[in-house]
């Protein structure tokens, strides 16, 4: 077992011990009890007309109970504090804080940007009260009344978001006349744009908080295999989703059909005419009319599967009715579309940055140390050309300015690493060629054109 694995195992044990530590809810009750005793003494003294004898007797009677309760509170806090201290010491021992082997800290002057990323991550995760406290303590944010209102109203929203897929009647065509007056629920927030999200105080917008609260609630519903709130959201934003070419609304409705088709033995819904194959067919009749133009082929497959209802696992449509990853997939699609309508990325920038940093930083440090030892250290101030070792899903576009041509690289003119470790644009490298050989403009090393390789920075 490696030293790192041993360290992680020790940390896991301490973390498990911390999780087994009794919570402080009982301690809070004890504090409330002390407050009640003190309030009772105060009332007795006031009712006696501030009589000194009554005051003395009342205080004397409560002195020991209050002292005893205080001691119990201290014991509770000592137990939790001791466990937390052990975990902290274990972290310090196995993961000591080390300075980066660089004279330049690229994020040293970006504290507001870091705080904004943390705040946005907390909001996206539904940690509204934590986000509010963080914003309040790290910036000059305004009042938290709006945030508190969102938190208090979340339960009400959960109760009211019991959407039902009602059959559409012919009167629906009348709504088309008002299309010019249509406004998406997300339109106001999306119009804020990226600039208004640059400062922390803007993150305390009541509307922005409400939208993240809505997203979190819908994701919880999807996790619980309840798609109704997500379908309602997709319908209310169908204009924007259609403009983006999104198939989210149909994806949700198709999964709802499949989930009903599975029947009460699988979906756990009431065993009535709205569930099972009959309920799925009724749902399709009421809701699939809106997708006829774009998804007629998929709808026909869903309808044909009714013939194989008794032996679906052996039917040619069995792959359509697989739900092993369907809800997780649709949750990802929903998050992506919801965030896109807010002008945000589908994944938390903080998560991406931390994950990418954890993967790339160790190799980056090793590369810097190696080039420094060989005397081929990068010479441009605050820059280091390095191929970031990240999975493909984290590679968005290569950003590199050639130190010779001073031009940013492109898909047609990508960055190329030569054998000595320096990086140049492809066009620059071609201009340096003498036959098939070249000399590095930054060190005495020479190389062949075939030894240069394209990299992603």
C-alpha positions in Angstrom: 0.0 0.0 0.0 1.4 3.4 -1.0 1.9 6.2 1.5 -0.9 8.2 -0.1 -3.3 5.3 0.2 -2.3 4.8 3.9 -2.9 8.5 4.5 -6.3 8.4 2.9 -7.3 5.3 5.0 -6.3 7.1 8.2 -8.3 10.2 7.2 -11.3 8.0 6.3 -11.2 6.5 9.8 -11.1 9.9 11.4 -13.9 11.1 9.2 -16.0 8.1 10.1 -15.4 8.8 13.8 -16.5 12.4 13.2 -19.7 11.2 11.5 -20.5 8.9 14.4 -20.2 11.8 16.9 -23.6 12.7 18.2 -25.1 15.9 16.8 -25.6 19.1 18.7 -29.3 19.2 18.4 -29.6 17.9 22.0 -27.1 20.6 23.1 -29.3 23.3 21.5 -32.2 22.0 23.5 -30.1 22.4 26.7 -29.3 26.0 25.7 -33.0 26.6 25.2 -33.7 25.1 28.6 -31.3 27.6 30.3 -33.0 30.4 28.5 -36.4 29.3 29.7 -35.1 29.0 33.3 -33.6 32.5 33.2 -36.8 33.9 31.6 -38.9 32.3 34.3 -36.7 33.9 37.1 -37.0 37.3 35.4 -40.8 37.0 35.3 -41.0 36.0 38.9 -38.9 39.0 40.0 -40.9 41.4 37.9 -44.2 40.0 39.2 -43.0 40.4 42.8 -42.5 44.1 42.3 -38.7 43.7 42.3 -38.8 42.2 45.8 -35.2 41.4 46.9 -36.3 38.3 48.9 -38.1 36.8 46.0 -35.3 37.6 43.7 -32.8 36.0 46.0 -34.9 32.8 46.4 -35.6 32.5 42.7 -31.9 32.9 41.7 -30.8 30.4 44.4 -33.3 27.8 43.2 -32.1 28.0 39.6 -28.4 28.3 40.2 -27.6 24.6 40.5 -29.8 23.5 37.5 -28.3 26.1 35.3 -24.8 25.2 36.4 -25.4 21.5 35.8 -26.9 22.2 32.3 -23.9 24.4 31.4 -21.5 21.6 32.4 -23.4 19.2 30.1 -23.2 21.7 27.2 -19.5 22.0 27.7 -19.0 18.2 27.7 -21.0 18.0 24.4 -18.9 20.7 22.8 -15.6 19.2 24.1 -16.4 15.8 22.5 -17.2 17.4 19.1 -14.2 19.7 19.3 -11.8 17.0 20.1 -12.9 14.9 17.2 -12.6 17.8 14.8 -9.2 18.7 16.2 -8.0 15.1 15.5 -9.2 15.3 11.9 -7.5 18.6 11.5 -4.2 17.3 12.8 -4.4 14.3 10.5 -5.0 16.6 7.5 -2.0 18.8 8.5 0.2 15.7 9.0 -0.5 13.9 5.7 -1.3 17.0 3.5 0.9 19.8 4.8 0.4 23.2 3.2 3.2 23.8 0.7 4.1 26.8 -1.3 3.9 26.3 -5.1 7.3 26.0 -6.7 6.7 29.3 -8.5 7.4 32.9 -7.7 4.1 33.9 -9.3 0.6 33.0 -8.0 -1.8 33.5 -10.9 -4.8 33.7 -8.6 -3.3 35.9 -5.9 -5.1 39.0 -7.2 -8.3 37.1 -8.2 -10.0 36.8 -4.7 -13.3 38.3 -5.9 -13.4 35.8 -8.8 -12.7 32.9 -6.5 -15.3 34.0 -4.0 -17.9 34.3 -6.8 -17.1 30.8 -8.1 -17.6 29.4 -4.5 -20.9 31.3 -4.1 -22.2 30.1 -7.5 -21.3 26.5 -6.6 -23.1 26.7 -3.3 -26.2 28.1 -5.0 -26.1 25.4 -7.7 -25.9 22.7 -5.0 -29.0 24.1 -3.2 -27.0 25.3 -0.2 -28.8 28.6 -0.1 -28.3 29.5 3.6 -24.6 28.6 3.4 -24.2 30.7 0.2 -25.9 33.6 1.9 -23.6 33.5 4.9 -20.5 33.1 2.6 -21.5 36.1 0.5 -22.3 38.2 3.6 -18.9 37.4 5.2 -16.7 37.8 2.1 -18.1 40.9 0.5 -20.1 44.0 1.0 -23.4 42.4 -0.1 -26.7 44.1 0.7 -29.5 42.7 2.9 -30.2 39.0 2.9 -34.0 39.4 3.1 -34.5 38.2 -0.4 -32.3 35.1 0.2 -34.2 34.2 3.4 -37.5 34.7 1.6 -36.4 32.1 -1.0 -35.3 29.6 1.7 -38.5 30.0 3.6 -40.6 29.8 0.5 -38.9 26.6 -0.8 -41.2 24.3 1.1 -44.2 26.1 -0.2 -42.9 25.8 -3.8 -42.4 22.1 -3.3 -46.0 21.7 -2.2 -47.4 23.8 -5.0 -45.3 22.2 -7.7 -47.6 19.1 -7.9 -48.0 19.3 -11.7 -50.4 17.2 -13.5 -50.3 16.5 -17.3 -53.9 17.6 -18.2 -55.3 16.7 -21.6 -55.2 19.6 -24.0 -58.4 20.7 -25.6 -59.1 22.7 -28.7 -59.0 26.0 -26.7 -55.2 25.8 -26.7 -55.1 27.3 -30.1 -56.4 30.6 -28.7 -53.1 31.0 -26.8 -51.2 31.3 -30.0 -52.6 34.8 -30.5 -50.7 36.0 -27.4 -47.4 34.6 -28.5 -45.9 38.1 -29.0 -46.6 38.7 -25.3 -44.9 35.5 -24.1 -42.1 36.0 -21.6 -40.1 33.1 -20.3 -39.7 32.8 -16.5 -36.0 32.7 -17.0 -35.9 35.7 -19.4 -35.4 38.3 -16.7 -32.5 36.4 -15.1 -30.8 35.5 -18.4 -30.9 39.2 -19.4 -28.6 40.0 -16.5 -25.8 38.4 -18.4 -22.4 37.4 -17.3 -21.3 41.0 -16.3 -23.8 41.3 -13.6 -22.7 38.1 -12.1 -19.1 39.4 -11.7 -19.7 40.7 -8.2 -20.9 38.9 -5.1 -23.8 41.2 -4.3 -25.4 40.4 -7.7 -25.6 36.8 -6.6 -28.1 37.7 -3.9 -30.7 38.6 -6.5 -34.0 37.3 -5.4 -34.8 36.0 -8.9 -31.4 34.3 -9.3 -31.8 32.6 -5.9 -35.3 31.5 -6.8 -34.2 30.0 -10.1 -31.5 27.9 -8.5 -34.0 26.9 -5.8 -36.3 25.8 -8.6 -33.6 23.9 -10.3 -32.6 22.1 -7.1 -36.2 21.2 -6.3 -36.8 19.7 -9.8 -33.5 17.7 -9.7 -34.6 16.3 -6.4 -37.9 15.3 -8.0 -36.1 13.6 -10.9 -33.9 11.8 -8.4 -37.1 10.5 -6.8 -38.4 9.3 -10.2 -40.9 12.2 -10.4 -40.7 13.9 -13.8 -43.8 16.1 -13.6 -42.2 19.2 -12.4 -39.4 18.9 -15.0 -41.9 18.4 -17.8 -43.9 21.5 -16.6 -40.7 23.6 -16.6 -39.7 22.4 -20.1 -43.2 23.3 -21.4 -43.1 26.8 -19.8 -39.7 27.3 -21.6 -40.5 25.5 -24.8 -39.9 28.6 -27.0 -36.3 29.0 -25.8 -35.6 25.3 -25.9 -37.0 25.0 -29.4 -34.8 27.9 -30.5 -31.7 26.1 -29.1 -32.7 22.9 -30.9 -33.2 21.1 -27.6 -35.1 17.9 -27.3 -35.4 18.0 -23.5 -39.2 18.3 -23.4 -39.7 15.2 -25.6 -36.9 13.4 -23.7 -38.8 14.0 -20.5 -42.2 13.1 -21.9 -40.8 9.9 -23.5 -39.3 8.8 -20.2 -42.6 9.5 -18.4 -44.3 7.3 -21.0 -41.7 4.5 -20.4 -42.0 4.9 -16.6 -45.8 4.6 -16.7 -45.5 1.6 -19.2 -43.4 -0.3 -16.6 -46.4 -0.4 -14.4 -47.0 -0.2 -10.6 -44.7 -3.2 -9.8 -41.7 -1.1 -11.1 -42.7 2.6 -10.7 -44.5 2.3 -7.4 -47.3 4.5 -8.6 -51.0 3.8 -7.8 -52.4 0.8 -9.7 -55.2 2.5 -11.6 -56.2 3.5 -15.2 -53.4 6.2 -15.2 -50.6 3.6 -14.8 -49.4 0.6 -16.7 -49.7 0.1 -20.5 -53.2 1.7 -20.5 -51.9 4.7 -18.5 -48.9 5.1 -20.8 -51.2 5.0 -23.9 -53.5 7.6 -22.4 -50.5 9.8 -21.5 -49.3 9.5 -25.1 -52.7 10.5 -26.5 -52.8 13.5 -24.3 -49.3 14.8 -24.7 -47.5 13.4 -27.7 -49.5 15.4 -30.3 -47.1 18.4 -29.7 -44.1 16.3 -30.9 -45.6 14.8 -34.0 -43.7 16.9 -36.5 -40.2 16.3 -35.1 -40.4 12.9 -33.4 -42.9 10.9 -35.3 -40.5 7.9 -35.7 -39.7 7.7 -32.0 -43.4 8.0 -31.1 -44.3 5.2 -33.5 -41.7 2.9 -31.8 -43.2 3.7 -28.4 -46.7 2.9 -29.7 -45.6 -0.3 -31.4 -44.0 -1.5 -28.1 -47.6 -2.0 -26.8 -47.8 -5.2 -28.8 -44.8 -6.6 -26.9 -46.0 -5.5 -23.5 -46.1 -9.1 -22.1 -42.6 -9.9 -23.4 -40.8 -6.5 -23.6 -37.4 -7.8 -22.7 -37.4 -10.0 -25.9 -38.8 -7.3 -28.2 -36.9 -5.2 -30.7 -37.8 -2.1 -28.5 -36.2 -3.3 -25.3 -33.4 -0.8 -25.5 -35.9 2.1 -25.6 -37.4 0.9 -22.3 -34.2 0.5 -20.3 -34.2 2.9 -17.4 -31.0 2.0 -15.6 -29.3 5.3 -16.5 -32.3 7.1 -18.0 -33.1 9.3 -15.0 -29.5 10.3 -14.4 -29.2 11.1 -18.1 -32.3 13.2 -18.2 -31.1 15.0 -15.0 -27.9 15.9 -16.8 -29.8 17.2 -19.8 -32.1 19.2 -17.6 -29.2 20.8 -15.7 -27.5 21.7 -19.0 -30.6 23.3 -20.5 -31.6 25.1 -17.3 -28.1 26.6 -16.9 -27.8 27.5 -20.5 -31.0 29.6 -20.3 -29.4 31.4 -17.4 -26.3 32.0 -19.5 -24.3 29.6 -17.3 -22.2 26.4 -18.0 -23.9 23.1 -17.3 -21.2 22.1 -14.8 -20.0 24.1 -11.8 -16.9 26.2 -12.8 -15.5 25.5 -9.3 -15.9 21.8 -9.7 -14.2 21.9 -13.1 -11.4 24.1 -11.8 -10.6 22.0 -8.8 -10.8 18.7 -10.6 -8.7 20.0 -13.5 -6.2 21.4 -11.0 -5.9 18.2 -9.0 -5.2 16.3 -12.3 -2.8 18.7 -13.9 -0.9 20.4 -11.1 1.3 17.5 -9.9 2.6 17.0 -13.5 2.9 20.7 -14.0 5.1 21.0 -10.9 7.2 18.0 -12.0 7.6 19.5 -15.5 8.7 22.9 -14.2 11.3 21.3 -11.9 12.6 19.1 -14.7 13.0 22.0 -17.1 14.6 24.1 -14.4 17.2 21.4 -13.7 18.0 21.0 -17.4 18.4 24.7 -18.0 15.5 24.8 -20.4 13.1 26.7 -18.2 10.5 28.8 -19.9 11.7 32.4 -20.1 8.5 34.4 -20.6 7.3 36.1 -17.4 4.4 34.4 -15.7 3.9 31.9 -18.5 4.7 28.2 -18.8 3.8 26.3 -22.0 2.6 22.9 -20.8 0.3 20.3 -22.2 -2.5 19.9 -19.6 -3.1 16.2 -18.9 -6.9 16.3 -18.7 -9.7 14.0 -19.9 -11.2 15.0 -23.3 -14.4 16.3 -21.7 -12.4 19.0 -20.0 -10.5 20.1 -23.1 -12.4 23.1 -24.5 -9.9 24.9 -26.7 -6.2 25.5 -26.7 -5.0 28.9 -25.5 -1.4 29.7 -26.4 0.4 32.8 -27.8 3.5 31.9 -29.7 6.5 33.6 -28.0 8.1 34.2 -31.4 5.3 35.3 -33.7 3.2 36.8 -30.8 0.1 35.3 -32.4 -2.5 33.2 -30.7 -2.6 29.6 -31.9 -5.6 28.3 -33.8 -6.9 25.0 -35.0 -5.0 25.4 -38.3 -1.9 26.8 -36.5 -1.7 24.7 -33.2 1.0 24.8 -30.5 3.8 22.3 -31.2 6.2 21.0 -28.5 9.7 20.4 -29.7 12.1 17.8 -28.2 13.8 20.3 -25.8 10.4 21.1 -24.2 9.8 24.5 -25.6 6.6 25.3 -27.5 6.0 27.2 -30.7 3.2 27.8 -33.1 3.3 25.4 -36.1 3.8 28.2 -38.6 6.7 29.5 -36.6 8.3 26.1 -36.5 7.9 25.8 -40.3 9.7 29.1 -40.8 12.6 27.9 -38.6 13.1 24.7 -40.7 16.2 24.3 -42.7 15.3 21.2 -44.6 14.0 18.9 -42.0 16.0 20.3 -39.0 15.6 23.3 -36.9 17.2 25.1 -34.0 15.2 26.1 -30.9 15.1 29.9 -30.6 15.3 29.7 -26.8 18.1 27.1 -26.2 21.0 25.5 -28.1 18.9 22.3 -28.7 18.3 21.2 -32.3 15.7 18.8 -33.6 13.8 17.2 -36.5 10.4 18.3 -37.7 9.1 14.8 -37.2 9.9 14.9 -33.5 7.7 17.9 -32.8 4.2 17.1 -31.7 0.9 18.9 -31.4 -0.3 19.6 -27.9 -3.3 21.0 -26.1 -2.6 23.8 -23.6 
